[in-house]
Amino acid sequence: MVRHGATVLSAEDRFAGATDVELSEEGRAQTRQLAARLHRERIAAVYASPLRRTVETASILAKPHGVSTETRDGLREISHGHWEQLTRREVEERFPIEATEWENDPYTFAPEGGESGLAVTARALPVLIEIVRAHPGATVLVVSHKATIRLLLSSLLGFDPRRYRDNLDLKPASLSIVDFKDPSHARLTLFNDTSHYDQIPNAPHSSLSKVWNAEPGHAGKKR
């Protein structure tokens, strides 16, 4: 499972789940380095969300293997509704009640016009299981998005999905590996690996929930 490479909006820490933005040059470079890392693997198929950033990422990764990219709408990113293209600070200033509810439970809450984590899981998990069933014993790339992948992993591994933003983080063009015994049994063998372009990944600072942005001893409070 691969998160798409960096985009201009991801660099600016803006909500861009449903916004169809392209990769930045940095994102293309990250993806090319991942493609070089994977070029000797026997990739049977490549699937992607239909958004441009994931399709381009998938196309770069698929090229060395001579396979085409198949898109699946269920793999697209969570929609943030009327938060789209706003920064976190702007969301907190304009929609403080929604922002607080989302921080408390991003799995069941959705901003106006957007999706909950539950809704994303309901559309993405059946697609992933369909892919697993179609390729028994094979290695397949699934190129998707930060929230969608974290929600899928929470479901597959039995994590509390209400805490997916607190407990899991994914960098652009990161590689995670899930080994399926069958569609009902999965194990995570690699997570959020960016060693193809990051020698020593830094701990995330602003990309997780506000729990991680609080001073020690003041969890959940703003600085």
C-alpha positions in Angstrom: 0.0 0.0 0.0 1.4 3.3 -1.1 0.4 6.8 -0.2 0.7 9.2 -3.2 3.7 11.5 -3.4 3.8 15.1 -2.1 1.6 17.8 -3.6 1.6 21.6 -3.2 -1.4 21.4 -0.9 0.1 18.7 1.3 3.2 20.8 1.8 1.0 23.7 3.0 -0.9 21.4 5.4 -4.3 22.1 3.7 -7.3 19.8 3.7 -7.4 18.4 0.2 -9.1 15.1 0.4 -11.6 15.5 -2.5 -9.5 18.3 -4.2 -8.0 16.8 -7.4 -4.5 18.2 -7.1 -1.4 17.0 -9.0 1.9 15.8 -7.6 4.5 18.4 -6.9 8.0 18.0 -8.4 9.1 16.8 -5.0 6.3 14.2 -5.0 7.3 13.0 -8.5 10.9 12.6 -7.2 9.8 10.7 -4.2 7.7 8.4 -6.3 10.5 7.8 -8.8 12.8 6.7 -5.9 10.1 4.3 -4.7 9.8 2.9 -8.2 13.5 2.3 -8.3 13.3 0.5 -5.0 10.5 -1.8 -6.3 11.7 -2.4 -9.8 12.9 -5.9 -9.1 9.7 -7.0 -7.4 7.2 -9.1 -9.3 4.1 -6.8 -9.3 1.1 -8.5 -10.7 -1.3 -5.5 -10.7 -1.5 -1.8 -9.7 -4.7 -0.2 -8.4 -5.2 3.4 -7.5 -7.7 6.0 -6.4 -9.0 7.9 -9.5 -7.6 11.3 -8.3 -4.7 12.7 -10.3 -2.1 12.5 -7.6 -2.7 8.8 -7.0 -3.0 8.0 -10.7 0.3 9.7 -11.5 2.0 8.0 -8.5 0.6 4.6 -9.7 1.7 5.2 -13.3 5.3 5.9 -12.3 5.3 2.8 -10.1 3.7 0.6 -12.7 5.9 1.5 -15.7 8.9 -0.8 -14.8 6.6 -3.8 -14.5 4.7 -3.4 -17.8 1.3 -3.3 -16.1 -1.5 -0.7 -16.5 -3.1 1.1 -13.6 -6.7 0.2 -12.7 -8.7 2.8 -10.8 -11.2 2.2 -8.1 -13.4 4.9 -6.8 -13.6 3.4 -3.4 -9.9 4.1 -2.8 -10.3 7.9 -3.1 -9.5 10.1 -0.1 -11.9 11.2 2.5 -13.9 14.3 1.6 -13.6 17.2 4.0 -16.7 19.0 2.6 -16.6 22.7 3.1 -13.1 22.4 4.8 -11.5 21.6 1.5 -8.4 23.6 0.6 -8.4 25.4 4.0 -5.5 25.2 6.5 -6.0 23.7 9.9 -5.9 27.2 11.5 -8.5 28.5 9.1 -10.8 25.5 9.9 -10.4 26.1 13.6 -11.2 29.8 13.2 -14.2 29.4 10.9 -15.7 26.2 12.2 -14.6 25.8 15.8 -17.4 23.5 16.9 -16.9 21.2 13.9 -13.1 21.2 14.4 -13.5 20.2 18.1 -16.0 17.4 17.2 -13.6 16.1 14.5 -10.6 16.1 16.9 -12.7 14.1 19.4 -14.0 11.5 17.0 -13.0 11.7 13.3 -14.4 8.2 12.7 -18.1 9.0 13.2 -18.1 12.8 12.7 -18.1 14.5 9.3 -17.9 18.2 8.5 -20.7 19.7 6.5 -20.7 18.2 3.0 -17.9 15.7 3.9 -17.4 12.1 4.9 -16.8 10.4 8.2 -14.1 7.8 8.6 -16.8 5.2 8.9 -18.2 6.1 5.5 -14.7 5.9 4.0 -14.1 2.5 5.5 -17.5 1.3 4.2 -16.5 2.1 0.6 -12.8 1.3 0.7 -12.6 -2.0 2.5 -14.8 -4.0 0.1 -12.6 -2.7 -2.8 -9.5 -3.9 -1.0 -11.0 -7.3 -0.2 -12.1 -7.7 -3.9 -8.4 -7.0 -5.0 -7.1 -9.6 -2.5 -9.5 -12.2 -3.8 -8.6 -11.4 -7.4 -4.8 -11.9 -6.8 -4.2 -14.9 -4.5 -0.5 -15.4 -3.8 0.5 -12.3 -5.8 2.1 -9.0 -5.0 -0.1 -6.1 -5.8 0.3 -2.3 -5.4 -2.6 -0.3 -4.0 -2.0 3.5 -4.3 -4.3 5.5 -2.1 -4.4 8.3 0.4 -3.3 9.1 4.0 -6.7 8.8 5.7 -8.0 6.0 3.6 -5.0 3.8 4.1 -5.0 4.5 7.9 -8.7 3.6 8.1 -8.2 0.4 6.1 -5.3 -0.7 8.4 -7.4 0.1 11.5 -10.1 -2.1 10.2 -7.9 -4.9 9.1 -5.8 -5.0 12.2 -8.4 -4.3 14.8 -7.2 -0.9 15.9 -9.7 1.6 17.5 -10.7 3.5 14.4 -11.6 6.6 16.5 -7.9 7.0 17.2 -6.5 6.5 13.7 -5.3 10.1 13.5 -3.6 9.8 17.0 -1.9 6.4 16.4 -1.0 6.2 12.7 0.9 8.6 10.4 1.8 8.3 6.8 4.4 10.3 4.8 4.1 11.0 1.1 5.2 8.2 -1.1 5.5 5.9 1.9 5.4 2.1 1.5 3.4 -0.2 3.8 3.1 -3.9 3.3 0.1 -6.0 4.3 0.4 -9.8 4.0 -2.9 -11.6 3.5 -3.3 -15.2 4.4 -6.8 -14.9 3.0 -9.4 -12.1 2.7 -10.2 -12.4 6.5 -6.6 -12.6 7.9 -4.1 -9.9 7.4 -0.9 -8.8 9.1 1.1 -5.6 8.8 4.8 -6.3 8.0 6.0 -2.8 7.1 4.5 0.6 7.8 5.2 4.1 6.6 8.6 3.3 5.2 10.3 6.1 3.3 13.9 4.8 3.3 13.9 5.2 -0.5 14.1 9.0 0.0 14.5 9.6 3.8 17.5 8.1 5.5 16.3 9.0 9.0 12.6 9.9 9.0 11.7 12.7 11.4 8.9 12.4 13.9 5.8 14.1 12.7 4.9 17.4 14.3 1.8 18.9 12.7 0.4 16.0 10.7 -1.3 14.1 13.6 -4.2 15.1 15.8 -3.9 17.9 18.3 -3.0 15.4 21.1 0.5 15.3 19.7 0.8 19.1 19.5 0.1 19.7 23.1 2.8 20.4 25.7 3.8 17.5 28.0 1.3 17.2 30.8 -1.3 19.1 28.8 -2.6 16.6 26.3 -5.4 17.9 24.1 -4.8 21.6 24.9 -3.6 24.1 22.4 -0.2 25.6 22.8 
